[in-house]
Amino acid sequence: MDPEFAALLAQLPPPPPETDDVLVIRDRFNVVLSVYANFNARSLPSETEYRVEDHKVPVDGGEITVRCVIPTPAGAQADTSFPVLFWMHGGGWTLGNIDTDDFYLRILCVDLQISIVNVEYRLAPEHPFPAGLNDCYAALKWVANNAAALHASLSRGFIVAGLSAGANLAAVLAHRALEDPFFKEKRVTGQVMQTPTTVHLHGYPEKYKAELLAMEENKDAPILNRHEMEKFARCLQAPPEDPEISPLLYPSHKGLAAAYLQVMTLDPLRDDGLLYEKVLRESGVKTKIDVYPGLPHGFHVLFPTLPAAAKFDRELREGIRWLLREDVRAC
């Protein structure tokens, strides 16, 4: 375990009793997120440098909100356009909301001069698989149809991105969009997957079992452990061998957009990320990966002041810039 992380972890009070009550788990999750939001609030850019618009997107059985953060640099022309990052929050398909990464995405928007669309997809167990996934796909199409209103130039960059469950959704959206004629002229150009889950913990294929050891090796890891993953799986109710929950299992990955991944070695999802990067690379997909030794899933949210958290943030920005390079996004 990373010694600086271990020192901060030792200062925390004992964890609360285990519970399967989703509402209680959400309340606890929101307490952690408030610390992360307060940390990012200190670095928010001036409101003159960006604008925020909430829009409603029709989905099966209702509508969802997407929050669009658009750069407004001084001296920009009215028709100035930016690449777009389509963001899906983490939380095991069960926790989180549009505010989870709100402040952080505002910072990224201004720093990278990129339009960001933040999706409030519906959560399990109230909305089991594939409701959240379908919500995100409807929102992705909405972005493609409304790019001009978002000052977005999809040809400059159209990146699907997320953390944890959000990274899983990003991987699946990249596959869906590749096969959908709708996106032929509105191609997804990049993927960002932070600590992704790429195969259901009960869907490991025989050919990869020897490479998927982290769920057992890190079953008692801090922040995210196997027991928590089991709870999320029960809430989601996804068929383990369906590629739309286990994108590792797609029969082909050829032609996918370039991918940037971040993986922690003390994470039960460690091998999901390492193996997916390997499979993508061997399929001819351009990849870039950063690995964080001795650190668990989501450490940067719990302890955003850690030097390793600053490195994680810095390398995310470098990864996005890499995806926006013309020689990378053209692949």
Backbone torsions as a table, in degrees:
resi	resn	phi	psi	omega
1	MET	NA	138.4	177.3
2	ASP	-56.0	125.6	-173.5
3	PRO	-63.5	-35.2	179.1
4	GLU	-68.9	-38.4	175.1
5	PHE	-65.8	-44.0	-178.4
6	ALA	-59.8	-39.0	-179.6
7	ALA	-64.1	-41.6	178.2
8	LEU	-70.7	-38.3	179.5
9	LEU	-61.7	-38.3	-178.7
10	ALA	-65.6	-19.9	-179.6
11	GLN	-84.7	-10.9	-178.4
12	LEU	-76.9	150.1	173.6
13	PRO	-67.8	164.8	177.9
14	PRO	-57.4	145.4	-179.8
15	PRO	-64.7	153.2	178.4
16	PRO	-68.4	165.4	-179.7
17	PRO	-59.1	148.5	176.9
18	GLU	-62.2	145.3	176.1
19	THR	-150.4	151.7	173.0
20	ASP	-104.0	4.9	-179.6
21	ASP	-75.9	111.0	-174.7
22	VAL	-61.4	-36.7	-179.1
23	LEU	-65.3	-38.9	177.1
24	VAL	-66.7	-43.6	179.5
25	ILE	-61.3	-40.6	178.7
26	ARG	-63.9	-40.2	178.5
27	ASP	-61.9	-43.1	179.5
28	ARG	-65.4	-41.4	178.9
29	PHE	-60.9	-40.4	-178.0
30	ASN	-67.6	-28.7	176.1
31	VAL	-64.1	-45.1	178.1
32	VAL	-63.0	-42.5	-178.3
33	LEU	-64.6	-30.1	179.3
34	SER	-65.6	-35.4	176.2
35	VAL	-63.7	-44.6	179.8
36	TYR	-63.6	-42.2	179.5
37	ALA	-64.9	-42.6	180.0
38	ASN	-63.5	-37.5	177.4
39	PHE	-62.6	-46.4	-178.3
40	ASN	-72.2	-26.6	-179.8
41	ALA	-59.6	-29.6	-178.7
42	ARG	-69.2	-19.0	-176.5
43	SER	-111.2	10.6	-179.1
44	LEU	-60.5	135.1	175.6
45	PRO	-72.2	168.8	176.7
46	SER	-61.0	143.7	179.6
47	GLU	-67.6	-9.2	174.2
48	THR	-77.7	-11.3	-175.1
49	GLU	-96.1	-5.6	179.3
50	TYR	-159.4	163.8	171.9
51	ARG	-133.2	154.2	-176.9
52	VAL	-119.6	131.7	177.5
53	GLU	-131.4	128.3	172.3
54	ASP	-98.2	132.6	179.1
55	HIS	-127.0	154.1	175.4
56	LYS	-100.4	134.6	179.1
57	VAL	-118.6	124.5	177.9
58	PRO	-66.5	135.9	175.0
59	VAL	-135.4	169.9	-179.7
60	ASP	-60.2	116.1	178.0
61	GLY	88.1	8.7	179.0
62	GLY	162.7	-141.9	178.1
63	GLU	-150.3	157.2	177.5
64	ILE	-126.4	165.8	177.7
65	THR	-101.1	138.1	166.9
66	VAL	-119.3	135.5	178.8
67	ARG	-105.6	120.3	-176.8
68	CYS	-105.7	126.1	178.6
69	VAL	-114.3	118.5	-169.5
70	ILE	-122.2	128.8	178.6
71	PRO	-63.8	144.9	174.7
72	THR	-132.7	66.8	-176.3
73	PRO	-66.4	148.0	178.8
74	ALA	-60.0	134.7	176.8
75	GLY	81.1	2.1	-179.1
76	ALA	-70.0	144.7	175.9
77	GLN	-74.7	159.4	-178.0
78	ALA	-61.6	-28.2	-177.5
79	ASP	-99.4	13.4	176.9
80	THR	-60.7	134.4	-179.2
81	SER	-126.6	160.4	-173.2
82	PHE	-134.6	157.6	167.9
83	PRO	-60.8	165.7	-179.3
84	VAL	-127.7	137.7	175.3
85	LEU	-114.0	121.6	-178.2
86	PHE	-101.3	110.8	-167.1
87	TRP	-109.7	135.5	175.8
88	MET	-125.3	124.2	-175.3
89	HIS	-70.4	162.4	174.6
90	GLY	-89.9	-174.8	-179.9
91	GLY	126.7	26.9	174.2
92	GLY	62.7	29.2	-177.7
93	TRP	61.9	6.4	-169.7
94	THR	-125.8	-27.0	-174.6
95	LEU	-120.2	165.9	174.5
96	GLY	91.6	171.4	-178.6
97	ASN	-163.6	-170.9	-175.3
98	ILE	-66.2	-19.0	179.3
99	ASP	-87.3	-9.9	-174.6
100	THR	-51.6	-49.1	-177.0
101	ASP	-116.6	16.4	-170.4
102	ASP	-54.4	-55.5	-176.7
103	PHE	-64.0	-41.3	-179.6
104	TYR	-62.2	-40.2	-179.4
105	LEU	-67.7	-31.9	175.6
106	ARG	-64.0	-39.8	178.1
107	ILE	-64.1	-46.2	179.4
108	LEU	-61.1	-42.1	-179.1
109	CYS	-53.3	-48.8	-176.4
110	VAL	-74.7	-43.0	-177.2
111	ASP	-63.8	-41.6	-176.4
112	LEU	-95.7	-5.9	-175.6
113	GLN	51.0	61.8	-176.8
114	ILE	-139.0	135.6	174.2
115	SER	-74.2	135.4	-177.5
116	ILE	-122.7	133.1	176.1
117	VAL	-114.5	119.3	-173.9
118	ASN	-109.1	121.1	-167.4
119	VAL	-103.4	129.2	174.2
120	GLU	-98.6	75.6	179.2
121	TYR	-72.8	154.9	-178.8
122	ARG	-74.7	148.8	-169.8
123	LEU	-106.6	150.3	167.0
124	ALA	-78.6	157.6	2.3
125	PRO	-83.5	-8.9	-179.1
126	GLU	-61.3	-33.8	-179.2
127	HIS	-129.5	85.1	-175.1
128	PRO	-69.2	169.2	177.5
129	PHE	-50.0	136.5	5.7
130	PRO	-103.7	30.9	-173.9
131	ALA	-57.5	-50.8	-178.4
132	GLY	-61.8	-41.7	177.6
133	LEU	-61.4	-46.8	-180.0
134	ASN	-64.2	-35.6	175.0
135	ASP	-58.7	-47.3	-178.2
136	CYS	-63.6	-38.3	-179.5
137	TYR	-68.6	-39.1	175.5
138	ALA	-61.4	-40.4	179.2
139	ALA	-68.0	-36.3	177.8
140	LEU	-62.8	-41.9	176.8
141	LYS	-65.8	-37.9	177.9
142	TRP	-60.0	-43.0	178.6
143	VAL	-61.6	-45.7	-179.9
144	ALA	-60.0	-36.8	-179.3
145	ASN	-78.8	-19.6	-174.4
146	ASN	-120.1	24.2	-175.0
147	ALA	-57.3	-41.3	-176.9
148	ALA	-61.9	-40.5	-179.8
149	ALA	-66.8	-23.7	179.5
150	LEU	-93.7	7.5	-175.0
151	HIS	53.2	39.8	-177.2
152	ALA	-107.5	134.4	172.5
153	SER	-110.9	102.3	-175.6
154	LEU	-63.7	-28.9	-179.9
155	SER	-69.9	-22.1	176.9
156	ARG	-82.0	-14.7	179.4
157	GLY	154.2	126.7	178.5
158	PHE	-136.4	93.2	-169.1
159	ILE	-108.9	129.9	171.1
160	VAL	-95.9	135.5	-169.1
161	ALA	-149.6	153.4	175.1
162	GLY	-179.2	170.9	179.7
163	LEU	-114.4	130.7	173.4
164	SER	60.6	-115.0	176.1
165	ALA	-59.8	-34.4	176.3
166	GLY	-64.3	-34.1	176.2
167	ALA	-68.9	-37.4	174.3
168	ASN	-59.3	-46.1	178.6
169	LEU	-62.0	-40.0	179.0
170	ALA	-61.4	-43.4	179.8
171	ALA	-61.3	-42.6	-178.9
172	VAL	-70.1	-40.9	178.2
173	LEU	-60.8	-39.0	178.7
174	ALA	-60.2	-41.0	177.2
175	HIS	-67.5	-47.9	-179.5
176	ARG	-57.4	-47.6	-176.4
177	ALA	-64.7	-33.5	179.8
178	LEU	-62.6	-34.9	-176.0
179	GLU	-92.7	-6.4	-173.1
180	ASP	-97.4	120.0	178.8
181	PRO	-56.9	-25.0	179.0
182	PHE	-54.6	-35.7	-174.8
183	PHE	-94.8	9.6	-176.8
184	LYS	-58.5	-41.1	179.7
185	GLU	-100.6	5.7	-178.6
186	LYS	-133.5	52.6	-166.7
187	ARG	-65.7	135.5	168.4
188	VAL	-67.3	128.5	-173.0
189	THR	-106.4	-11.0	-177.3
190	GLY	-161.4	158.9	176.6
191	GLN	-130.5	136.4	170.6
192	VAL	-117.8	123.1	-179.7
193	MET	-128.5	103.0	176.4
194	GLN	-92.4	121.7	179.4
195	THR	44.0	58.5	-172.9
196	PRO	-76.5	151.9	162.3
197	THR	-101.1	122.2	-174.3
198	THR	-119.4	-2.7	175.1
199	VAL	-151.3	131.4	179.3
200	HIS	-56.2	139.4	-175.6
201	LEU	-64.6	-13.3	173.8
202	HIS	-110.0	18.2	-178.5
203	GLY	-124.5	23.2	-177.9
204	TYR	-64.9	124.0	176.2
205	PRO	-76.2	149.7	-176.7
206	GLU	-55.0	-39.6	-174.4
207	LYS	-65.6	-19.4	-176.7
208	TYR	-114.2	0.9	-174.2
209	LYS	-59.1	-34.1	-179.2
210	ALA	-70.5	-15.5	179.6
211	GLU	-104.8	-4.0	-178.8
212	LEU	-111.4	73.6	-173.9
213	LEU	-105.2	-15.0	-170.1
214	ALA	-68.3	-30.5	-179.2
215	MET	-60.9	-34.0	176.4
216	GLU	-85.0	-45.7	-177.5
217	GLU	-62.7	-34.7	-178.0
218	ASN	-111.9	31.0	-174.7
219	LYS	-64.8	-23.8	180.0
220	ASP	-112.9	25.1	-178.1
221	ALA	-64.9	153.9	174.6
222	PRO	-68.6	157.5	177.3
223	ILE	73.4	-60.9	177.0
224	LEU	-129.0	125.8	177.9
225	ASN	-127.5	178.7	-177.1
226	ARG	-63.2	-39.0	-179.2
227	HIS	-58.9	-41.5	177.9
228	GLU	-64.9	-40.8	178.6
229	MET	-63.3	-36.5	176.8
230	GLU	-63.0	-41.1	179.0
231	LYS	-63.1	-44.5	179.6
232	PHE	-62.0	-41.1	-179.3
233	ALA	-63.4	-40.3	178.3
234	ARG	-64.3	-39.2	178.9
235	CYS	-66.2	-41.3	-172.8
236	LEU	-73.9	-37.3	178.0
237	GLN	61.7	41.1	178.6
238	ALA	-93.6	141.8	174.6
239	PRO	-64.5	121.7	-171.6
240	PRO	-55.6	-32.5	-174.5
241	GLU	-96.2	9.2	176.3
242	ASP	-78.1	122.3	179.2
243	PRO	-57.8	-18.8	-179.4
244	GLU	-79.9	-2.7	165.7
245	ILE	-118.8	-22.4	-179.8
246	SER	-122.9	73.4	-174.0
247	PRO	-60.1	-20.1	173.7
248	LEU	-55.7	-27.8	-172.9
249	LEU	-88.0	-0.2	173.8
250	TYR	-56.7	138.4	-177.9
251	PRO	-64.4	-24.1	178.2
252	SER	-145.6	146.5	175.3
253	HIS	-120.2	7.3	-177.2
254	LYS	-63.8	137.8	176.5
255	GLY	88.8	-2.5	179.6
256	LEU	-68.0	156.5	176.2
257	ALA	-64.4	154.9	176.4
258	ALA	-55.7	149.2	-172.5
259	ALA	-130.0	136.8	172.0
260	TYR	-116.2	129.7	-177.4
261	LEU	-126.9	149.1	171.9
262	GLN	-127.1	130.7	-172.1
263	VAL	-134.0	135.8	175.1
264	MET	-102.9	139.8	-175.8
265	THR	-79.4	-17.8	179.7
266	LEU	-98.2	27.3	-174.9
267	ASP	-110.2	133.8	173.7
268	PRO	-61.0	-16.7	177.7
269	LEU	-95.0	8.0	-177.8
270	ARG	-49.7	-51.8	-173.2
271	ASP	-74.8	-23.4	172.2
272	ASP	-55.9	-45.6	-178.4
273	GLY	-74.0	-46.3	-178.6
274	LEU	-61.2	-44.1	-177.7
275	LEU	-70.3	-39.6	-179.1
276	TYR	-64.4	-41.0	177.3
277	GLU	-60.7	-42.4	179.9
278	LYS	-62.8	-45.8	-178.3
279	VAL	-65.1	-42.1	177.0
280	LEU	-61.0	-47.8	-177.9
281	ARG	-60.5	-42.7	-180.0
282	GLU	-69.8	-16.1	176.4
283	SER	-91.6	4.4	177.7
284	GLY	91.5	8.9	178.6
285	VAL	-84.4	135.4	175.0
286	LYS	-70.1	131.3	-179.2
287	THR	-134.2	155.7	172.4
288	LYS	-143.1	134.5	-177.1
289	ILE	-137.9	141.2	172.1
290	ASP	-121.4	135.6	-176.1
291	VAL	-120.1	140.1	-173.5
292	TYR	-119.4	99.5	-175.0
293	PRO	-65.6	139.5	172.0
294	GLY	70.6	15.1	-177.7
295	LEU	-119.9	144.2	-177.0
296	PRO	-94.6	172.4	177.8
297	HIS	-53.9	127.6	173.5
298	GLY	69.3	20.0	-177.7
299	PHE	-58.6	-32.7	-175.0
300	HIS	-70.8	-22.2	177.4
301	VAL	-79.3	-42.7	-179.1
302	LEU	-71.0	-40.6	-177.5
303	PHE	-129.7	73.3	-175.2
304	PRO	-68.6	-12.5	179.7
305	THR	-86.4	-6.7	178.8
306	LEU	-61.0	140.4	173.3
307	PRO	-54.9	-36.0	178.6
308	ALA	-65.6	-30.3	177.3
309	ALA	-68.6	-38.6	176.2
310	ALA	-63.9	-38.2	177.5
311	LYS	-65.6	-42.8	178.3
312	PHE	-58.6	-44.3	179.0
313	ASP	-65.8	-46.9	-178.2
314	ARG	-61.3	-42.0	-177.3
315	GLU	-74.1	-27.6	171.6
316	LEU	-60.4	-46.9	-179.3
317	ARG	-61.8	-41.1	177.6
318	GLU	-64.2	-37.7	178.9
319	GLY	-65.2	-41.0	178.1
320	ILE	-66.3	-42.2	177.9
321	ARG	-61.1	-38.5	176.9
322	TRP	-61.3	-44.6	179.4
323	LEU	-63.8	-27.0	-178.6
324	LEU	-84.3	-8.8	177.4
325	ARG	-62.9	139.5	-175.8
326	GLU	-60.2	-38.7	-177.9
327	ASP	-71.0	-19.5	178.7
328	VAL	-89.8	-48.7	-175.9
329	ARG	-71.7	-17.6	-179.4
330	ALA	-76.9	-10.5	-175.7
331	CYS	-75.5	NA	NA
